Amino acid sequence: MAFTLDTRNVRTLPDHSRADKPERRTALVARQLARYNVDIAALSETRLADQVRLTEIRCGYIFFWSGRGVTERRESGVGFTVKSHMLRKLTKLPVGHSDRLRSLQLPLSKGRNATLIGVYAPPMTLF
């Protein structure tokens, strides 16, 4: 099975403020990934709350993210976005370990699996 992987830091991707209805960041990310025909992308600095699964129907991507609670300050967050048709090929759904670590398993040939790990580490200026 061949697939295209990508990584994105989505903090700096602003919402589209000039539209009548501002688009969600996930819609903007999905459109960029579709433009480059990306199958799976690891996302960092999502700054979204809790562990959620969201589908962007128009672009055909499903987002999985892990973040801090709604009442906590959100300055990190990690996630994966997967093309809808790839979801059934995954060994298991992406797992959130914390707001800075998430993993995903992909099947390989001969019964082997690859584990992708999405990580967010703060820049040194935050220490």
C-alpha positions in Angstrom: 0.0 0.0 0.0 1.4 3.4 -1.0 0.4 6.6 0.7 1.5 10.2 1.1 2.5 11.5 4.5 2.8 15.1 5.6 3.3 17.2 8.8 1.9 20.6 9.6 2.1 23.1 12.4 -1.4 24.6 12.2 -1.1 27.3 14.8 -0.1 29.9 12.3 -2.9 29.1 9.9 -5.5 31.8 10.4 -9.2 31.5 9.9 -10.5 33.2 6.7 -11.8 36.4 8.2 -13.0 38.1 4.9 -15.7 35.5 4.2 -19.3 35.9 5.2 -18.9 32.7 7.2 -15.3 32.3 8.6 -14.0 28.8 7.7 -12.8 26.5 10.4 -9.1 25.8 10.5 -9.8 22.1 9.8 -11.5 23.0 6.5 -8.5 25.1 5.5 -6.0 22.4 6.4 -8.1 19.8 4.6 -8.2 21.9 1.5 -4.4 22.3 1.5 -3.9 18.5 2.1 -6.3 17.7 -0.8 -4.4 20.1 -3.0 -1.2 18.0 -2.5 -3.1 14.7 -2.4 -1.9 13.9 1.1 -3.3 10.7 2.7 -2.2 11.2 6.3 -0.8 14.3 8.0 0.5 14.7 11.6 -0.7 18.1 13.0 1.1 20.0 15.8 0.0 22.9 17.9 -3.7 22.4 17.2 -4.7 24.2 20.4 -8.0 22.4 20.3 -9.7 21.0 23.4 -10.1 17.4 24.5 -9.9 14.3 22.3 -12.2 14.7 19.3 -12.9 13.2 15.9 -14.2 15.5 13.2 -15.1 14.9 9.6 -14.5 17.5 6.8 -17.0 16.0 4.3 -16.2 18.3 1.3 -12.5 17.4 1.3 -12.8 13.9 2.5 -10.6 14.0 5.6 -11.2 12.9 9.2 -9.4 14.8 12.0 -8.3 13.3 15.3 -6.8 15.5 18.0 -5.7 15.5 21.6 -5.7 18.6 23.6 -6.1 19.9 27.1 -9.5 20.3 28.7 -11.9 23.1 27.8 -11.1 25.1 31.0 -7.3 24.7 30.7 -5.0 27.0 28.8 -4.4 25.4 25.4 -0.9 26.1 24.0 -0.1 22.7 22.5 -2.2 19.9 21.0 -1.5 17.2 18.4 -3.5 15.4 15.9 -3.7 13.4 12.7 -5.8 13.9 9.7 -6.6 10.9 7.5 -8.3 10.6 4.1 -11.7 9.0 4.6 -11.0 6.1 2.3 -7.7 5.3 4.2 -9.5 5.0 7.6 -10.7 1.4 7.0 -7.1 0.4 6.1 -5.7 1.5 9.5 -4.8 -1.2 12.0 -6.5 0.9 14.6 -7.7 4.4 15.0 -5.3 7.1 16.1 -4.7 7.1 19.9 -4.2 10.2 22.0 -1.7 9.7 24.8 -1.6 13.3 26.0 -2.0 16.8 24.6 1.6 16.5 23.2 1.7 12.9 21.9 -0.6 10.9 19.6 0.1 7.7 17.6 -1.4 5.9 14.6 -0.7 2.4 13.2 -0.5 1.6 9.5 -0.5 -1.9 8.0 2.5 -2.8 5.9 3.2 -5.9 3.9 3.7 -9.4 5.4 1.6 -8.6 8.5 3.8 -5.9 9.8 2.7 -2.5 11.1 4.3 1.0 11.1 3.6 3.3 14.0 3.5 7.0 13.3 3.9 9.3 16.2 2.7 12.9 16.3 4.6 15.0 18.8 4.5 18.7 19.9 7.4 20.1 21.8 7.3 23.8 22.7 10.0 26.1 21.4 12.9 26.8 23.6 11.7 30.4 24.2 8.9 29.0 26.4 11.3 27.7 29.0 
